[in-house]
Amino acid sequence: MKCATVSVIGRPSAGKSTLINTICEMKVSITAPTPQTTRNAIRGIYTDQRGQLIFTDTPGYHLGGKTINRRMQEITAGALSESDIILYIVDATRPMGEEEEAITALLSAVKAPIVTVLNKSDVVSEDQRKDAEFFLTHHVKSSVILTASGLNDEGVDEILIELFALAKEGDLLYGEEAYTDQPLEFRISEIIREKTINLLTDELPHVIYVDVADIEYNETEQSVWVRAFIITERDGQKGIIVGKGGENIKKIRKEAFKEIKRIFPGSSLTLDLRVKANPKWRNNQVVLDKIFRTL
């Protein structure tokens, strides 16, 4: 059997999370049209008869001086230094620019082998593909360049073949049925955050985080009660999330409920979801540590 850790890196909205979810055949990382929705290094686990691959889906690598951007860059750099293989995802529909150059500079210091994937092959033109391949050939050392569409589940088998070819012999690190090692509270908070972002993309691009305050089990009644708070910066944003007559929060709760329920098969679920404002959360180190918890 083979076993390897694989760090996934790429620009925001390159399709990293979608590709990892497709490979693992379960939702591991949230997906949304808003860039930089992945804030933590999130692990997905793929196992078959060849062995096991443990993927770390890092935040989209984005240049900028804000605290959140710097923390995301630190998380990404840390994940790269600890991995056996690097999976570099490129969105060739966008020109290779400053961020792509920053990523390739980061990769130049990595000793692990690199597999590069031109993602979104279903919408990439021939000229865009050639431009991307030219850039990558001159900027990424010893990298295999594959094409894929995480959204359409195309090219995934070829990616797995290449990754397993690079993986070393070793025992499995997780059970064969495992698909993630995320803490339960984190998985629930990410589901709620995804539903909120997807519903309110234009109004609230990044100004929220989700705090799962309580999870209570009743084994006798086979029931689970979850209380969570969507935290935003301003009272005006709180009103947007709640919506007129509570319309938005009801939609968020309904969509989140469906996915959270899958975590607790055979049990009834109560989801108590509320919204509150915390104007100082971006400057609160305790809150930032909670958002960027190391998994």
C-alpha positions as CSV (number, residue, x, y, z in Angstrom):
1,M,0.0,0.0,0.0
2,K,1.1,3.6,-0.6
3,C,0.4,6.6,1.5
4,A,1.1,10.3,0.9
5,T,0.1,13.8,2.1
6,V,-0.8,16.2,-0.7
7,S,-1.0,20.0,-0.4
8,V,-3.3,21.7,-2.8
9,I,-2.3,25.2,-3.8
10,G,-3.7,27.8,-6.3
11,R,-5.2,31.2,-6.7
12,P,-8.6,32.1,-5.2
13,S,-11.4,30.5,-7.2
14,A,-9.1,28.2,-9.1
15,G,-11.4,25.3,-8.2
16,K,-9.3,23.6,-5.6
17,S,-12.2,22.9,-3.2
18,T,-14.4,21.6,-6.0
19,L,-11.7,19.3,-7.2
20,I,-10.9,17.9,-3.7
21,N,-14.6,17.3,-3.1
22,T,-14.9,15.4,-6.4
23,I,-11.8,13.3,-5.6
24,C,-13.0,12.4,-2.1
25,E,-16.6,11.9,-3.3
26,M,-17.8,13.8,-0.2
27,K,-18.0,17.5,0.7
28,V,-14.7,18.3,2.5
29,S,-14.3,21.9,1.7
30,I,-17.0,24.5,1.0
31,T,-17.4,26.0,-2.4
32,A,-18.8,29.4,-3.3
33,P,-18.6,31.9,-6.2
34,T,-16.8,34.3,-3.8
35,P,-13.0,34.0,-3.8
36,Q,-11.1,33.0,-0.7
37,T,-14.0,31.1,1.0
38,T,-11.5,28.5,2.2
39,R,-9.8,30.0,5.3
40,N,-8.1,26.9,6.9
41,A,-5.9,24.1,5.7
42,I,-8.7,21.5,5.4
43,R,-7.9,17.8,5.0
44,G,-9.7,15.4,2.6
45,I,-8.9,11.7,2.6
46,Y,-9.0,9.4,-0.5
47,T,-8.5,5.6,-0.1
48,D,-8.6,2.8,-2.6
49,Q,-6.8,-0.5,-3.3
50,R,-3.6,1.5,-4.2
51,G,-3.4,3.2,-0.8
52,Q,-4.3,6.5,0.7
53,L,-3.9,10.2,-0.2
54,I,-4.4,12.9,2.5
55,F,-5.2,16.2,0.8
56,T,-4.8,19.6,2.4
57,D,-7.0,22.1,0.7
58,T,-5.2,25.4,1.5
59,P,-6.8,28.9,1.2
60,G,-6.6,30.6,-2.2
61,Y,-3.2,32.3,-2.4
62,H,-3.9,36.0,-2.5
63,L,-1.5,38.9,-2.2
64,G,-2.3,41.7,0.2
65,G,-1.3,43.2,3.5
66,K,-4.5,42.6,5.5
67,T,-4.3,40.4,8.6
68,I,-6.6,37.7,7.1
69,N,-4.6,37.6,3.8
70,R,-1.3,37.3,5.7
71,R,-2.7,34.5,7.9
72,M,-3.9,32.6,4.8
73,Q,-0.5,32.9,3.2
74,E,1.1,31.5,6.4
75,I,-1.3,28.5,6.5
76,T,-0.5,27.8,2.8
77,A,3.2,28.0,3.2
78,G,3.1,25.8,6.3
79,A,1.1,23.1,4.5
80,L,3.5,23.0,1.6
81,S,6.5,22.5,3.9
82,E,4.9,19.5,5.5
83,S,3.6,17.6,2.5
84,D,5.0,14.7,0.4
85,I,3.5,16.0,-2.8
86,I,2.2,19.4,-4.1
87,L,-0.9,19.6,-6.3
88,Y,-0.8,23.0,-8.0
89,I,-4.2,24.0,-9.4
90,V,-4.3,26.6,-12.2
91,D,-7.3,28.4,-13.6
92,A,-6.1,28.9,-17.2
93,T,-9.2,31.0,-18.0
94,R,-7.4,33.8,-16.2
95,P,-4.1,35.3,-17.5
96,M,-1.0,34.2,-15.6
97,G,-0.2,37.2,-13.4
98,E,1.4,38.5,-10.2
99,E,-0.3,36.0,-7.9
100,E,0.7,33.1,-10.1
101,E,4.3,34.3,-10.1
102,A,4.2,34.5,-6.3
103,I,2.9,30.9,-6.1
104,T,5.6,29.6,-8.4
105,A,8.2,31.5,-6.5
106,L,6.9,29.8,-3.3
107,L,7.0,26.4,-5.1
108,S,10.6,26.9,-6.2
109,A,11.7,26.4,-2.5
110,V,9.7,23.2,-2.1
111,K,11.6,19.9,-2.2
112,A,8.4,17.8,-2.7
113,P,7.5,16.7,-6.3
114,I,4.8,18.9,-8.0
115,V,1.9,17.9,-10.1
116,T,0.3,20.8,-11.9
117,V,-3.4,20.7,-13.1
118,L,-5.0,23.0,-15.6
119,N,-8.4,23.1,-14.1
120,K,-11.8,24.1,-15.7
121,S,-10.8,22.3,-18.9
122,D,-14.5,22.4,-19.9
123,V,-14.3,26.2,-20.4
124,V,-10.6,26.8,-21.3
125,S,-9.8,27.8,-24.9
126,E,-6.9,26.3,-26.8
127,D,-5.0,29.7,-26.7
128,Q,-5.5,30.0,-22.9
129,R,-4.2,26.4,-22.4
130,K,-1.1,27.1,-24.5
131,D,-0.4,30.4,-22.7
132,A,-0.7,28.7,-19.3
133,E,1.5,25.7,-20.3
134,F,4.2,28.1,-21.6
135,F,4.2,30.0,-18.3
136,L,4.3,26.8,-16.2
137,T,7.0,25.2,-18.2
138,H,9.3,28.2,-17.5
139,H,8.2,28.8,-13.9
140,V,7.6,25.4,-12.2
141,K,10.4,22.9,-11.9
142,S,10.0,19.2,-12.9
143,S,6.2,19.4,-12.9
144,V,3.8,17.1,-14.7
145,I,1.0,19.2,-16.3
146,L,-2.4,17.6,-16.5
147,T,-5.8,18.9,-17.5
148,A,-9.0,18.4,-15.6
149,S,-12.5,19.7,-14.7
150,G,-13.3,19.2,-11.0
151,L,-16.9,20.4,-11.7
152,N,-17.5,17.8,-14.4
153,D,-15.3,15.0,-12.8
154,E,-13.0,14.9,-15.8
155,G,-9.3,14.1,-15.6
156,V,-9.6,13.0,-11.9
157,D,-8.4,9.4,-12.6
158,E,-5.3,10.7,-14.3
159,I,-4.5,13.0,-11.3
160,L,-4.8,10.0,-9.0
161,I,-2.6,7.8,-11.1
162,E,0.1,10.5,-11.1
163,L,-0.2,11.1,-7.3
164,F,0.0,7.4,-6.5
165,A,3.0,7.0,-8.7
166,L,4.8,9.6,-6.6
167,A,3.5,8.3,-3.3
168,K,5.8,6.1,-1.2
169,E,5.0,2.7,0.3
170,G,3.5,3.1,3.8
171,D,0.7,2.2,6.2
172,L,-2.6,4.0,6.0
173,L,-2.9,6.9,8.4
174,Y,-6.7,6.8,8.6
175,G,-9.4,4.1,8.4
176,E,-10.5,3.1,4.9
177,E,-14.0,4.8,5.4
178,A,-12.6,8.2,6.5
179,Y,-12.9,11.1,4.1
180,T,-11.9,14.0,6.5
181,D,-10.4,14.6,9.9
182,Q,-12.1,17.9,10.5
183,P,-13.5,18.5,14.0
184,L,-17.3,18.2,14.1
185,E,-17.8,21.8,15.2
186,F,-15.7,23.0,12.3
187,R,-17.6,20.9,9.7
188,I,-20.9,22.3,10.9
189,S,-19.6,25.9,11.0
190,E,-18.3,25.6,7.4
191,I,-21.6,24.3,6.1
192,I,-23.4,27.2,7.6
193,R,-20.8,29.7,6.3
194,E,-21.1,28.2,2.8
195,K,-24.9,28.5,2.8
196,T,-24.7,32.1,4.0
197,I,-22.1,33.2,1.4
198,N,-23.9,31.4,-1.4
199,L,-27.2,33.2,-0.5
200,L,-25.7,36.6,0.1
201,T,-22.6,36.7,-2.2
202,D,-23.2,40.3,-3.4
203,E,-24.1,41.7,0.0
204,L,-21.6,39.9,2.3
205,P,-18.5,38.7,0.5
206,H,-16.3,38.0,3.5
207,V,-17.5,39.7,6.6
208,I,-18.8,36.7,8.5
209,Y,-17.7,33.8,10.5
210,V,-19.7,31.0,12.3
211,D,-19.4,30.0,15.9
212,V,-20.9,26.7,16.9
213,A,-21.6,27.4,20.6
214,D,-23.3,24.1,21.6
215,I,-23.9,20.5,20.4
216,E,-26.0,18.4,22.7
217,Y,-26.8,14.7,22.2
218,N,-29.7,12.7,23.6
219,E,-28.9,9.0,23.1
220,T,-32.3,7.9,24.5
221,E,-34.3,10.0,22.1
222,Q,-31.6,9.7,19.3
223,S,-31.6,13.5,18.9
224,V,-29.0,16.2,18.3
225,W,-29.4,19.9,19.1
226,V,-27.0,22.4,17.6
227,R,-26.8,26.1,18.5
228,A,-24.7,28.3,16.2
229,F,-24.2,32.0,15.6
230,I,-23.4,33.7,12.3
231,I,-21.2,36.6,13.3
232,T,-20.8,39.7,11.2
233,E,-19.2,43.1,11.8
234,R,-22.1,45.6,11.7
235,D,-25.7,45.6,12.8
236,G,-26.6,46.6,9.2
237,Q,-25.0,43.4,7.9
238,K,-26.9,41.4,10.6
239,G,-30.1,42.7,9.1
240,I,-29.1,41.5,5.7
241,I,-28.5,38.0,6.9
242,V,-31.8,37.9,8.8
243,G,-33.7,39.3,5.9
244,K,-37.1,40.8,5.7
245,G,-39.4,38.9,8.1
246,G,-36.5,36.4,8.7
247,E,-36.6,35.2,5.1
248,N,-32.9,34.9,4.6
249,I,-32.0,33.2,7.9
250,K,-34.8,30.7,7.3
251,K,-33.3,29.8,3.9
252,I,-29.8,29.5,5.3
253,R,-31.1,27.3,8.2
254,K,-33.0,25.1,5.7
255,E,-30.1,24.5,3.4
256,A,-27.6,24.0,6.2
257,F,-30.0,21.6,8.0
258,K,-30.0,19.3,5.0
259,E,-26.2,18.8,5.0
260,I,-25.7,18.8,8.7
261,K,-28.4,16.1,9.0
262,R,-26.1,13.8,6.9
263,I,-23.5,14.0,9.6
264,F,-26.0,12.5,12.1
265,P,-27.8,9.7,10.2
266,G,-30.6,8.0,12.2
267,S,-30.9,11.0,14.6
268,S,-33.4,13.8,14.6
269,L,-31.7,17.3,14.4
270,T,-32.6,20.7,15.8
271,L,-30.6,23.6,14.4
272,D,-30.8,26.8,16.5
273,L,-29.3,29.4,14.2
274,R,-28.9,33.0,15.2
275,V,-27.1,36.1,14.0
276,K,-25.2,38.7,16.0
277,A,-22.7,41.5,15.3
278,N,-19.2,41.8,16.6
279,P,-17.6,45.0,15.3
280,K,-14.1,44.0,16.5
281,W,-13.9,40.4,15.3
282,R,-11.2,41.1,12.6
283,N,-8.9,42.7,15.2
284,N,-9.6,40.1,17.9
285,Q,-6.8,37.5,18.1
286,V,-8.9,35.0,19.9
287,V,-11.5,35.1,17.2
288,L,-8.9,34.9,14.4
289,D,-7.3,31.9,16.1
290,K,-10.7,30.3,16.2
291,I,-11.3,31.0,12.5
292,F,-7.8,29.9,11.5
293,R,-7.6,26.9,13.8
294,T,-4.9,24.4,12.9
295,L,-6.4,21.1,12.0
